[in-house]
Amino acid sequence: MNIIIVDDEEFIRLGLQKILLKMELDIQVIGSFSNGMDAWTHIAKLAPGELDVLITDIKMPMMDGLRLIEHIRDKSIAMIVLSGFSEFEYARKALRQGVRDYLLKPIDKAQLYELLTRLKSERQTAKEQEQLADEASSQSLSADKEHRVIERMKAILEQQYDKNFEMESIAETVGMSGNYLSRLFKQETGETVTDFLIRIRIEKAKQFMSDHPSLKNYEISQLVGYSDPVYFNKLFKKMVGVTPKDYKDKHR
């Protein structure tokens, strides 16, 4: 944790810094100031996240601790106020302004250690939650991308149903491996790529039979991507329940 100390009494600043550096909490004291004005001038130049904890006295020249706290808008900075018994009302006001806690002088080392340990634990938890949120967001974006890929692939198959089907060629078009794309397609649509294509071709064949009854079966077979009319006839009967001839007669 990066910490800044603000107190107009030098021996308090030096003593506090010594206490902090002895704690096994990976603490860095990145600033020590005798008044709020000097502290604010330094804090205002820091990048977001560069300061974790501010420990400040209340009564100081030029700018007191309460004014300094009012200037700090970064809610991620934990602010701790140092207070004497006679300044309790000031400390209570500071708590209403979002100060995390206050410590009575002389400082109790155990109380300070407990407070900083709690702050560090909370920050670690918050960081982990943020990472989990980022991962969830990333997974969501990935799922959205995969959905778009499948929709694009379906559009390609619907437009080019009469062409020779090559999984690797389509996979290369959408930027994925053939095996992964096959698994993803089944996961997204509930059917294999082959079954999807067969369904599209048979639907197109039915449309040709209804709209152009003069077309021969072998012509329709070729129009929907099957060079072997015998295979087409068997596939059509399997999918529709009747032969192409019977279907054409029924819809003539």
ZIKA-V88898 format. One record per backbone hydrogen bond with DSSP energy under -1.0 kcal/mol. NH is the residue of the N-H (numbers start at 1). CO is the residue of the C=O. E is the energy in kcal/mol with one decimal. If there is no record, write none. Layout:
BEGIN
NH:CO:E
NH:CO:E
END
This chain:
BEGIN
3:28:-3.2
4:53:-2.0
5:31:-2.5
6:55:-2.6
7:33:-2.5
13:9:-1.9
14:10:-2.9
15:11:-2.1
16:12:-2.7
17:13:-2.4
18:14:-2.1
19:15:-2.1
20:16:-2.7
21:17:-2.3
25:23:-1.7
28:1:-2.9
30:3:-2.1
33:5:-2.6
36:63:-2.0
39:35:-1.8
40:36:-2.9
41:37:-2.2
42:38:-1.6
43:39:-2.9
44:40:-2.7
45:42:-1.1
46:43:-1.6
50:47:-2.2
52:2:-2.0
53:2:-2.3
54:78:-2.7
55:4:-2.9
56:80:-2.7
57:6:-2.6
63:61:-2.9
65:58:-3.2
68:64:-2.0
69:65:-2.3
70:66:-2.1
71:67:-1.5
72:68:-1.0
77:74:-1.6
78:52:-2.8
80:54:-3.4
81:101:-2.3
82:56:-2.9
83:103:-2.9
87:84:-1.7
88:85:-1.3
91:87:-2.2
92:88:-2.6
93:89:-2.0
94:90:-2.3
95:91:-2.0
96:92:-1.5
98:95:-1.3
99:94:-1.9
100:79:-2.1
101:79:-1.2
103:81:-3.1
105:83:-2.3
112:108:-2.4
113:109:-2.7
114:110:-2.5
115:111:-2.2
116:112:-2.6
117:113:-2.5
118:114:-2.1
119:115:-2.2
120:116:-2.5
121:117:-2.3
122:118:-2.5
123:119:-2.3
124:120:-2.2
125:121:-2.3
126:122:-2.6
127:123:-2.3
128:124:-2.3
129:125:-2.5
130:126:-2.1
131:127:-2.2
132:128:-2.6
133:129:-2.4
134:130:-2.4
135:131:-2.6
136:132:-2.7
137:133:-2.3
138:134:-2.6
139:135:-2.8
140:136:-2.2
141:137:-2.4
142:138:-2.4
143:139:-2.7
144:140:-2.2
145:141:-2.2
146:142:-2.5
147:143:-2.2
148:144:-2.0
149:145:-2.1
150:146:-2.3
151:147:-2.3
152:148:-2.2
153:149:-2.4
154:150:-2.6
155:151:-1.9
156:152:-2.1
157:153:-2.4
158:154:-2.4
159:155:-1.7
160:156:-2.5
163:160:-1.7
170:166:-1.9
171:167:-3.0
172:168:-2.3
173:169:-1.5
174:170:-1.8
176:171:-2.6
181:177:-2.4
182:178:-2.3
183:179:-2.1
184:180:-2.6
185:181:-2.5
186:182:-2.0
187:183:-2.2
188:184:-2.5
189:185:-2.7
190:186:-2.0
196:192:-2.3
197:193:-2.5
198:194:-2.6
199:195:-2.3
200:196:-2.2
201:197:-2.7
202:198:-2.7
203:199:-2.2
204:200:-2.2
205:201:-2.5
206:202:-2.5
207:203:-1.8
208:204:-2.5
209:205:-2.3
210:206:-1.9
211:207:-2.8
212:208:-3.0
215:212:-2.0
220:216:-2.2
221:217:-2.8
222:218:-1.9
223:219:-2.2
224:220:-1.7
225:222:-1.3
226:221:-2.9
232:228:-2.1
233:229:-2.5
234:230:-2.1
235:231:-2.6
236:232:-2.8
237:233:-2.3
238:234:-2.1
239:235:-2.2
240:236:-3.1
241:237:-1.9
247:243:-2.5
248:244:-2.5
249:245:-2.6
250:246:-2.1
251:247:-1.6
END
